[in-house]
Amino acid sequence: MKQNSIKLQDALRGDLLVTKRDKPFVVVMDYEKYKLIEKYIYKIANDKTYRAIDNLENDIDIETYNSKDKLFEDLGL
């Protein structure tokens, strides 16, 4: 139990990636950061949906992100 407590304390300083058989399994992060990401994902999804509809109506290509790093950079995370 103490080991898990230490890992949770580490998660307060930064995100914690838990692996299973050497593959990413779970991320433990600060709840406020999670809520912020959730808010931005919802906003992006809605903005992209509206933009995609507008682009289709105007025959314009849809903008997409090719990397999570660029997305997080644009979100200021």
C-alpha positions in Angstrom: 0.0 0.0 0.0 2.8 2.4 0.8 4.3 1.9 -2.6 1.0 2.9 -4.3 0.8 6.0 -2.0 4.3 7.0 -3.1 3.3 6.6 -6.8 0.2 8.7 -6.3 2.3 11.4 -4.7 4.5 11.3 -7.8 1.4 11.8 -9.9 0.8 15.1 -8.2 4.2 16.3 -9.5 3.5 15.1 -13.0 1.5 12.5 -15.0 2.1 8.9 -14.1 2.0 6.2 -16.9 1.2 2.7 -15.7 2.2 -0.1 -18.0 1.1 -3.7 -18.2 3.5 -6.1 -19.9 5.6 -3.1 -21.0 2.7 -1.5 -22.8 0.9 1.7 -21.8 -2.2 0.8 -19.7 -3.4 3.7 -17.5 -2.4 7.3 -16.9 -2.8 8.9 -13.5 -2.9 12.7 -13.5 -4.1 15.6 -11.5 -8.0 15.8 -11.6 -8.0 19.5 -12.5 -5.7 18.8 -15.5 -8.0 16.0 -16.5 -11.0 18.3 -16.4 -9.2 20.9 -18.4 -8.2 18.4 -21.1 -11.8 17.0 -21.1 -13.2 20.6 -21.6 -10.8 21.3 -24.5 -11.5 17.9 -26.2 -15.2 18.6 -26.0 -14.7 22.1 -27.4 -12.4 20.9 -30.2 -14.8 18.1 -31.1 -17.7 20.6 -31.4 -15.6 23.3 -33.2 -14.2 20.7 -35.6 -17.7 19.3 -36.3 -19.1 22.8 -37.1 -16.0 23.6 -39.1 -16.2 20.3 -41.0 -19.9 20.9 -41.9 -19.0 24.5 -43.0 -16.0 23.2 -45.0 -18.2 20.5 -46.7 -20.8 23.1 -47.6 -18.1 25.4 -49.0 -16.0 22.5 -50.5 -12.9 23.2 -48.4 -10.5 20.7 -46.9 -10.8 19.8 -43.2 -7.9 20.7 -40.9 -6.6 17.9 -38.7 -3.9 17.3 -36.2 -1.2 14.9 -37.1 0.4 14.7 -33.6 -0.8 15.0 -30.1 2.2 17.3 -29.3 0.9 19.9 -31.8 -2.6 19.6 -30.4 -1.4 20.0 -26.8 0.8 22.9 -27.9 -2.1 24.7 -29.5 -4.1 24.1 -26.3 -1.3 25.5 -24.2 -0.8 22.3 -22.3 
